[in-house]
Amino acid sequence: MDLYTHNALHLSKLTTKNYSTSFSLGVSLLQKEYRLPIYGIYGFVRVADEIVDTFHDQNKERKLAEFRKDTFQSIEDGMSTNPILHAFQWVVNEYGIDARLIDAFLVSMEMDLSKKEYTPEEFKQYVYGSAEVVGLMCLRVFYKGQDEAYEALIPPARKLGEAFQKINFLRDIQSDYEERGRFYFPGVEMHTFNNTTKNLIEQDIQKDFDEAYSGVKKLNNASRLGVLVSYTYYRRLFDKIRKTDASNIFKKRYRISNVRKIWILVQSAIAVKLGIK
């Protein structure tokens, strides 16, 4: 790897650590060869998300369109003067990530610029592009050149991304609505969101988790611990949200303490050592 690419990937690593301690923890537990590529994916995803969520004083549509164009141009050229895009194009070209996954992700980001409420079909499309495909990109890194193993793990990998995203929607339901005017869950309105609707959403998430876990158990040894930590973190976060009244979801953003994160790490390491049950 040349110095410029190495530097670009480390900038994506720094971006990941600055934005998500939880994700960084999971990545740090992967086999070393996987870490920088996964950071490269996260850096790309993070910048796109920043464009649509925080660049309020900018023309977001134009910025995202430029970002889309520059992304695919960098992949074609095999380089970019934007370090984050250079790191991402290296991952895409090195691991053979399908361009359709990238396009689906960017389409979901574009939906965030205009969509405020979602039909069931739009919700499914958005979750696929914003979360499921990111998991599939990571899965491709874990199974470079192993198409049969990769294909077999696609369904549970998608379910894991789906579960994570739905929990994010519940956790961020207040800020998404008050700061961005978004409400993702179809057929539900703010004034009708109650314990009944919350329980229905949670039942759906539980099914996603159940299907995803079968895939976590089948991951190769080099990636299993890192993914299991992320899986367990979101399960614990889900448990906290599930135990609270629907009205409280709008009052605070639920999180897992750093001490609890360390305990999750220890538990997960023991589980992998003994064999996941």
CORLINWO-V381316 format. One record per pair of residues at least 12 apart in sequence whose ideal C-beta (glycine too) atoms are under 10 Angstrom apart, sorted by the first residue. I is the first residue (numbers start at 1). GAP is how many residues later the second one is. Records with the same first field share a line. If there is no record, write none. Layout:
I->GAP, GAP
//
This chain:
1->35, 89, 93
2->77, 88
4->75, 77, 79, 82, 83, 86
5->31, 35, 74, 78, 81, 82, 84, 85, 86, 89
6->30, 81, 84
7->76, 79, 80
8->28, 32, 35, 71, 72, 74, 75, 76, 77, 78, 79, 80, 81, 82
9->26, 27, 28, 29, 30, 31, 34, 74, 75, 77, 78, 79, 81, 82
10->26, 29, 30, 73, 77
11->28, 29, 32, 71, 72, 73, 75, 76
12->24, 25, 26, 27, 28, 29, 30, 31, 32, 33, 34, 35, 71, 72, 73, 74, 75, 76, 78, 79
13->14, 15, 22, 23, 25, 26, 27, 29, 30, 74
14->25, 29
15->24, 25, 27, 28, 29, 30, 31, 32, 35, 68, 69, 72
16->12, 19, 22, 23, 24, 25, 26, 27, 29, 30
17->22, 25
18->28
19->23, 24, 26, 27, 28, 30, 31
20->22, 26
21->237, 240
22->207, 208, 211, 212, 215, 233, 234, 236, 239, 242
23->15, 16, 19, 23, 203, 206, 207, 210
24->15, 18
25->201, 204, 205, 208, 233, 236, 237, 239, 240
26->12, 197, 199, 200, 201, 202, 203, 204, 205, 206, 207, 235, 238, 239, 242
27->12, 14, 15, 111, 199, 202, 203
28->198, 201, 237
29->194, 195, 196, 197, 198, 199, 200, 201, 236, 239, 240, 243
30->108, 111, 112, 192, 193, 194, 195, 196, 197, 199
31->111, 189, 190, 191, 192, 193, 194, 195
32->190
33->108, 109, 111, 189
34->104, 107, 108, 110, 186, 188, 189, 192
35->106, 191
36->51, 54, 55, 105
37->50, 51, 53, 54, 55, 57, 58, 60, 100, 101, 103, 104, 105, 107
38->53, 99, 100, 103, 104, 185, 188
39->48, 52
40->44, 45, 46, 47, 48, 49, 50, 51, 52, 54, 55, 97, 101
41->46, 47, 50, 51, 54, 56, 64, 93, 94, 96, 97, 99, 100
42->42, 45, 46, 92, 95, 96
43->40, 41, 42, 44, 45, 48
44->23, 27, 40, 41, 43, 44, 45, 47, 48, 58, 61, 90, 93
45->39, 43, 60, 64, 85, 86, 88, 89, 92
46->38
47->20, 24, 35, 37, 38, 41
48->15, 16, 19, 20, 23, 36, 40, 57, 58, 60, 61, 62, 64, 82
49->56, 59, 60, 63, 81
50->13, 17
51->12, 13, 14, 15, 16, 58, 61, 62
52->12, 15, 56, 57, 58, 59, 60, 61, 128
53->56, 59, 122, 123, 126, 127, 129
54->125, 126
56->123, 124
60->49, 50, 52, 53, 54
61->49, 52, 53
63->50
64->42, 45, 46, 48, 49
65->41, 45, 48
67->15, 17, 18, 39, 42
68->34, 35, 37, 38, 39, 41, 42
70->12, 15, 19
71->13, 14, 17, 18, 21, 28, 31, 32, 34, 35
72->13, 17, 20, 27, 30, 31, 34
73->12, 16
74->12, 13, 14, 15, 16, 18, 19
75->13, 14, 15, 16, 17, 18, 22, 24, 27
76->13, 17, 23
77->12
78->12, 14, 15
79->14
88->14, 49
91->46, 47, 49, 50
92->45, 48
94->47, 50
95->42, 43, 45, 46, 47, 48, 49, 50
96->44, 45, 48, 49, 51, 54
97->36, 39, 40, 41, 42, 43, 44, 47
98->35, 38, 39, 42
100->33, 36
101->27, 28, 31, 32, 33, 34, 35, 36, 39
102->27, 31, 35
103->26, 30
104->21, 22, 24, 25, 26, 28, 29, 30, 32
105->23, 24, 25, 26, 27, 28, 29, 31, 32
106->23, 27
107->18, 19, 21, 22, 23, 26
108->14, 17, 18, 19, 20, 21, 22, 23, 24, 25, 26, 57
109->17, 20, 21
110->19
111->14, 15, 18, 19, 71
112->14, 18, 64, 68, 70, 72
115->66, 67, 68, 69
116->60, 61, 64, 65, 66, 67, 68
117->64, 65, 66, 67, 68, 69, 70, 71, 72
118->64, 65, 66, 67, 68, 69, 70
119->67, 68
120->65, 66, 67
121->65
122->62, 64
123->43, 46, 61, 62, 63, 64
124->38, 62
126->39, 43, 58, 60
127->31, 34, 35, 36, 37, 38, 39, 42, 57, 81
128->30, 33, 34, 37
130->31, 35, 38, 54
131->27, 29, 30, 31, 32, 33, 34, 35, 37, 38
132->22, 25, 26, 27, 28, 29, 30, 32, 33
133->24, 25, 28
134->23, 27, 30, 31
135->18, 19, 21, 22, 23, 24, 25, 26, 27, 29, 30, 77, 80, 92, 95
136->14, 17, 18, 21, 22, 25
137->20
138->19, 23, 85, 88, 89, 92
139->12, 14, 15, 17, 18, 19, 21, 22, 76, 80, 84, 88
140->14, 17
141->82
142->15, 77, 78, 80, 81, 82, 84, 85
143->76, 77, 80
146->74
149->69, 70, 71
152->63, 66
153->61, 62, 63, 65, 66, 67
154->61
155->56, 57, 59, 60
156->52, 54, 55, 56, 57, 58, 59, 60, 61, 62, 63
157->55, 58, 59, 62, 70
158->50, 53, 54, 57
159->48, 49, 50, 51, 52, 53, 54, 55, 56
160->48, 49, 51, 52, 53, 55, 56, 67, 70, 71, 74
161->47, 51
162->42, 43, 45, 46, 47, 49, 50
163->41, 42, 43, 44, 45, 46, 47, 48, 49, 50, 68, 71, 72, 75
164->41, 44, 45, 48, 66, 67, 69, 70, 73, 74
165->19, 40, 43, 69
166->18, 19, 35, 36, 38, 39, 42, 43, 68, 72
167->34, 35, 38, 41, 42, 67, 68, 70, 71, 74, 75, 87
168->16, 66, 69
169->13, 14, 15, 16, 32, 36
170->14, 15, 28, 31, 32, 35, 67, 68, 71, 72, 74, 76, 79, 84
171->63, 66, 67, 69, 70, 78, 81, 82, 83, 84
172->12, 77, 81, 82
173->12, 17, 20, 25, 68, 73, 76, 77, 80
174->16, 75, 76, 77, 78, 79
175->78
177->13, 16, 73
178->12, 72
185->12, 13, 15, 16, 19
187->13
188->12, 13
190->60
193->53, 54, 56, 57
194->51, 52, 53
195->49, 50, 51, 52
196->50
197->49
198->43, 44, 46, 47, 48, 49, 51
199->43, 47
201->40, 41, 45
202->36, 39, 40
205->29, 30, 33, 36, 37
206->29, 32, 36
209->22, 25, 26, 29
212->15, 19, 22
213->15, 18, 22, 63
215->12, 16
216->12, 14, 15, 16, 60
217->54, 58, 59, 60
218->58
219->53, 57
221->51
224->44, 47, 48, 52
225->40, 43, 44, 46, 47, 48, 51
226->42, 46
227->41
228->36, 37, 39, 40, 41, 43, 44, 48
229->32, 35, 36, 37, 38, 39, 40, 42, 43
230->34, 38
231->33, 37
232->24, 29, 31, 32, 33, 35, 36, 39
233->23, 27, 28, 31, 32, 35
234->22
235->29
236->20, 24, 25, 27, 28, 31
237->17, 18, 19, 23
238->16
239->15, 17
240->14, 15, 16, 20
241->13
//
